[in-house]
Amino acid sequence: MSDSSFNLEYFSPTGLIGFWVLFIGLIFTGIMFYFVFFRLNEGDDSYKDSKRKLLEKENQKKRIARLYPK
């Protein structure tokens, strides 16, 4: 077998292909970290959920107004 046709040095971390594989892997890992940990903390509610919360706040205001009449 000849080593000239399939050189494994290209796949080492210091080789050309190995460096790009590691670089793309780090970028992919960073993107996944962002979507998993940072995007989960955003308050994206559905339309029905935001409507339900609004109705609940209005009902709460009505109940408080009944407790303290003018």
Secondary structure as the mmCIF struct_conf table of DSSP 4:
data_model
#
loop_
_struct_conf.conf_type_id
_struct_conf.id
_struct_conf.beg_label_comp_id
_struct_conf.beg_label_asym_id
_struct_conf.beg_label_seq_id
_struct_conf.end_label_comp_id
_struct_conf.end_label_asym_id
_struct_conf.end_label_seq_id
BEND BEND1 ASP A 3 PHE A 6
HELX_RH_3T_P HELX_RH_3T_P1 LEU A 8 PHE A 11
BEND BEND2 SER A 12 SER A 12
TURN_TY1_P TURN_TY1_P1 PRO A 13 THR A 14
BEND BEND3 GLY A 15 GLY A 15
HELX_RH_AL_P HELX_RH_AL_P1 LEU A 16 PHE A 33
HELX_RH_PI_P HELX_RH_PI_P1 TYR A 34 PHE A 38
HELX_RH_3T_P HELX_RH_3T_P2 ARG A 39 ASN A 41
BEND BEND4 GLU A 42 GLU A 42
HELX_RH_AL_P HELX_RH_AL_P2 TYR A 47 LEU A 67
BEND BEND5 TYR A 68 TYR A 68
#
